[in-house]
Amino acid sequence: MAYTQQSIVEYGLRETAVLLNTAFAEYTVPIHFDYEGFVRMVVSAHVDVTASQVLLEDGTAIGVALIAKRGFRCRLAAMAIVPAARSRGAG
């Protein structure tokens, strides 16, 4: 298995919203993004779309990390791994 990554801009914002929905599907508190809601969250949370990354395993998207930046400070705004890839060290 080979891991690679690409920015959410390269992967596509619409596709990233779908990936987040898949990755958050089995969480205790359900989280669902439609495209417009995801874009609003990206803007309001100051998510850096070039720093935020999609994790790919052999070319298949399995995870996402959203990085928010304000000035010189950064934070992990969200991170999720699809259920099938959990417990394998991808996170």
ChimeraX attribute file (.defattr): number of C-alpha atoms within 10 A of each C-alpha:
attribute: neighborCount
match mode: 1-to-1
recipient: residues
	/A:1	7
	/A:2	7
	/A:3	13
	/A:4	14
	/A:5	17
	/A:6	17
	/A:7	20
	/A:8	23
	/A:9	17
	/A:10	13
	/A:11	15
	/A:12	14
	/A:13	18
	/A:14	16
	/A:15	14
	/A:16	23
	/A:17	21
	/A:18	17
	/A:19	21
	/A:20	24
	/A:21	18
	/A:22	18
	/A:23	22
	/A:24	20
	/A:25	16
	/A:26	12
	/A:27	10
	/A:28	7
	/A:29	8
	/A:30	9
	/A:31	13
	/A:32	15
	/A:33	17
	/A:34	12
	/A:35	15
	/A:36	12
	/A:37	12
	/A:38	18
	/A:39	16
	/A:40	12
	/A:41	13
	/A:42	18
	/A:43	13
	/A:44	10
	/A:45	15
	/A:46	17
	/A:47	22
	/A:48	20
	/A:49	19
	/A:50	13
	/A:51	16
	/A:52	21
	/A:53	23
	/A:54	28
	/A:55	23
	/A:56	18
	/A:57	16
	/A:58	11
	/A:59	12
	/A:60	11
	/A:61	21
	/A:62	24
	/A:63	25
	/A:64	26
	/A:65	20
	/A:66	24
	/A:67	21
	/A:68	21
	/A:69	17
	/A:70	11
	/A:71	5
	/A:72	5
	/A:73	7
	/A:74	13
	/A:75	12
	/A:76	12
	/A:77	16
	/A:78	13
	/A:79	17
	/A:80	22
	/A:81	22
	/A:82	20
	/A:83	15
	/A:84	9
	/A:85	15
	/A:86	14
	/A:87	9
	/A:88	7
	/A:89	6
	/A:90	14
	/A:91	15
